[in-house]
Amino acid sequence: MPPRTPGSSRTALTALGAVGAVGAAAAIWGIGIERYLFTVRFHEVPVLPAGSAPIRVLHLSDAHMAPWQRRKQQWIAALAELQADLVVNTGDNLGHAEGLRGLRAAFDPLRGIPGVFVHGSNDHTAPSPRNPLKYFMGPSNVKHTAEPLDTDALDGYLRDELGWIDLNNAVGTLDAGGLHIDAFGVSDAHRDWDRLEVLPDLVEAMRRDRTADLTIGVTHAPYRRVLDEFTDLGADAIFGGHTHGGQVRVPGFGALVANCDIPLRQARGLSTWTHAARTVPLNVSAGLGHSIYAPVRFACRPEASLLTLTARA
């Protein structure tokens, strides 16, 4: 093998330096800039009965709130200007033991808007340090030593102060935007807290009382088993979170991981889910935040979704 020349060594060092510079620039962007570039994704979804007036649904997820995150709190608070008719919250609201203080600043302006919510695991336990590379090896494992959070205080705020309906393995009815809405949901399927077996009887009982104009299914983690059951139960639209949209995406390719078994192409945004010959719209929010131990977003801005539900053609 011929000996290396000084020129080839310089070329290798130049290439290595270029790779390092790109990596450093990506880290600066993802950690210092993009995770603060909050955005609203707008969608129009024709799911209402013919002749219905449109309603606006604000989908919030994965705030992972810490008390010092004032930019995020102020941005969420300003979403009240969108004048939504309904709020759907798909969990992981807390990111710190004192996160409820930040949530109050963020969510108080939404007071008076009908809403529903379910739990993610970080509504029960605080995040903990972990090797971020393990995230790319498949769905994350459960840590049984995590710090417990005050879930009762969170639920008291969402349910009793904001008036939102708790759909954790439960059903509920509400009126919003002039429509009668049936809703059902499950607790965090990533932690196997979902109790899909209880929903059919609950949904049947709910439907004895009245006829709904719209039925929605709400989950934190959009696992296939949950989406299949929601579709079978007659959901007109399904809402999920948990994936963070991959959190780190490759431009032109998309998410590398979803942290659940949903297809990667559906880890963020509006798509459809089909089961047993029935197809319904599915909105998976990439979420508003991140773990305080993984403060990065790359090619995946923090987001809220505003879905305008319109009449079917």
Protein Blocks (a to p, Z undefined) as FASTA:
>chain_A
ZZddfklmmmmmmmmmmmmmmmmmmmmmmmmmmmmmccdddddddfbcehiacdddddde
hklpafklmmlmmmmmmmmmnopabdcdeejkbgcfklmmmmmmmmmmmgoiacdddddf
klmbccddddfklmmnoccdddfkbccddfklmmmmmmmmnopacfehiaddddeehiac
dddddddfklopacfklmmmmmmmmmmmpccfbdcdddfblcfklmmmmmmnopabdcde
hknnnopacehibpfbeoiabdfklmgcjddddeehiacdddddebjbdcfklgccehia
cddddddddddZZ
